[in-house]
Amino acid sequence: MSTTKTSPRLLLSIAVGDAYGAGFEFESPEVVARENDGRHYRKRAGFTPGHYTDDTQMTLAIWEAVRLGEPFTPRYLADRFVFVYHRDPRPGYARGFEGILKSCKNGSELLEKLNPTSDRNGAAMRSVPLGLLPSITKVKAYAKTQAAITHNTPGGIASSQAVGLMAHFGLKRLGKLSELAAFLEKHVPGTPWSEPWHGEVPLHGLSTARAALTALLACRTQSELLRTAVAFTGDTDSVAAIALGCSACFPEYKQDLPRVLIQGLENGPYGRDYLTTV
Ligand SMILES: [Mg+2]
C-alpha cells in the first residue's frame, strides 16, 4: 500500500500526549490548573508516570495494520486489537472492554463478544494513523471499518473519520492548518467543527475530536498544545494523544516537546525506541 512519508515523531507525540494526559484524566479543575505545567508526568493511582495507556496501544494496532498493508478487514483489525493487548497488557481500557479483550484469543472471538453500540471516544482515539492512507476516500472508508468494530454508531464512525482526516490533511499538505475546520465541515458534516470547544471533555467521540481540533488550531508549538489539550479537563489523555499526534503531521508546528517528557517516556519493548523506529 502506498502511504505518505511519516514523521518519526508521530507515535512518540501521541504517546507523550497520552502518558502526560493520563495523569490528569477527570481530575478536578483545581488540580489541573495547579499541576498542568507541561514538564512532568503526574502520578495518578493505577498508572505509572511516563507510561502510555489504551489510546497509544490501540493506535499502534491501527498503525501496524496500515503499515503492514494487510487487508483492512474487521477480522484482521480485531486480531490486531487482541494481539497488541496480550503482548503488553496495560491500564486505561474501559473495564468491560478490557475484560472482553482478556478473554479472547483472537479477533473472531472479539467480534463475537462485542456489542458495538457506543458513541464514546474509543474509535477516535486510535485513528491518527489512518491519516497515512493515500486518499480522503480511503481514510473515511477505513475509519468506518475500524470504528464499527467497537463503535458502530454514526457518532463513533464520524469521530474516527474526523481524526483520521485531521492527520491526513496535514500529512498530505491539503491546505493551511487554519483551513482544517472548514475541511472537516465539508468531509464530516453535522458537527460544528469551526466552533471552539470549551470545558470538560466527556467520553464522547465527536466531542473529543472537537476538543482536540480546538487545541490544535489554537497553538503552534507542541509544548503549548500539550498544556492546552489537558487544560480542558475531562478525558485529557485521549484529547492530548489525538492533538499531539495530529500536530506532528503539520509543518506549522514546532516539535518542541520538553526533553524531560521524551526521556521520561517508558522505554520497554513497545516504548520510546519502538515508537520512533516502527
Ligand atoms: Mg487512555
Boltz pocket constraint, residues with backbone or C-beta under 6 A from the ligand:
constraints:
  - pocket:
      binder: B
      contacts: [[A, 53], [A, 54], [A, 55], [A, 91], [A, 92], [A, 93], [A, 237], [A, 238]]
      max_distance: 6.0
